[in-house]
Amino acid sequence: MNIPFFLAITALLGSIYIWIGKRSSKNVQTNDDYFLMGRKLGFFQLSLTLLATQLGGGSLLGAAQEAYQKGWIVLFYPLGACLGLFALGMGFGGKLRKLNISTIAEIFEKIYRSRRQRLIASGLSILALFFILVAQGIAAKNFFIAMNFQSPIIFILFWAILIAYTVMGGLKAVVNTDILQALFILVTLGFAFFSINFSNIAISKHQVSPNLGISTVPWISWFFMPFLFMLIEQDMGQRCFAAKKPKIISISAVVAGILLLVSSSVAIYFGVLAKKLGIQALGNASILIESVKALTNPVVTTLFMGAIFMAVISTADSILCSIGSNLSYDFLVSKKISAKKQVWISRMLTLITGLGSLGLVYVFDNVVTMLMFAYELSVCILFVPITLAMLSKNPSRLGAYFSMALGAIGFGVFRFISLPIPKEVMTLSLSFIGYMIGRKIDLQRTYVKQIQEE
């Protein structure tokens, strides 16, 4: 690998990102301009930003790492996210856009008429997104280790650039960098795949193949959680809210889902090959990067390193911007504060969030485990009340309370109790039962009130 070439690419990208952030900050007058691009997001922009948001450390570095241990069964992990994008495209994303809201948590106030529920939902969303942001930081840290950059200064500089352009330009800066990143990643993944040269290494005839047994992997959490989380996560909702029209979301989400599946499959393929051919990664180095080093040439490896760098950024900046939108719209919007000052506060909250995530990167280590925890936390508590708010003709506020409460209980209890039924299914079932109980109580109250009035 050509280290000077990589550093030149990284420096160029960093400069471009800062320029994009500064340019995107112009004409930002309100929080809708800052977090929703004035609701003017078009088809091309939306397709690539949806792809780039999901094409991060988990779907590439994390998936390849798991594929090294478990084989092609890891395809369940990106497949869940892909099907989530398809579900957004088949109408759910359009419904979100028609609500004309700013955050997923706002559904609780608009449909259930509960400000308190909105704050609870937003707090849970922020917590889950923060864990995902930390996971991207872990992926970035491991990336630099694989590059033999042991000093934390390089990683801190990388994170500072990401924070800087996101804080300056908001969603517009994130989307514009996403377009650049998604195109570069797709082209580079193609180059890497078609540049594989098996003569570069000796094949070990006695190498044990990955275990392909479905019983050995947490396939429900890999497939089920990302799929459900896709429908309720703020960063995806933010893009739906920012779209020009609901119809645009349908085509854009499907296109992004197809491209995500292809891209993740390439990363998984490299992980499977690494196991088959006896390629190893030392310490916390990424097996995906080591595999590309062993199977391709230095030029392709250098470009691939740049693509991975972009992939981590493309998810991290999106998550950072989404957390800022939750904090600003759900907690701090006030008619007493001018629009200009609200934008300033939003930038400061985004800055603090980015800096705060840095410390936890050195506490945790497993990318996929961190992502799964974030998915489960949000889905187990919020999925049922959010989807029923969107689909039910008579949504129940009390049902939403009961659903969140029993979902939270299930999330905690079933992590320590082993059952023949997967804990995710049990928790969601408990959450649904809670909703139905609350709904029945609401209906009884309404019936009694009608009788009294008569």
CORKAGI-V292372 format. One record per run of one state. SS is the DSSP state (A for helix, B for strand, O for the rest). FROM is the first residue (numbers start at 1). TO is the last residue. Records with the same first field share a line. If there is no record, write none. Layout:
SS = FROM-TO  FROM-TO
This chain:
O = 1-2  25-30  40-40  42-42  55-57  99-105  111-114  147-151  195-197  201-213  217-218  233-233  244-245  278-286  296-297  333-338  361-366  392-396  414-422  454-454
A = 3-24  31-39  43-54  58-98  106-110  115-146  152-194  198-200  214-216  219-232  234-242  246-277  287-295  298-332  339-360  367-391  397-413  423-453
B = 41-41  243-243
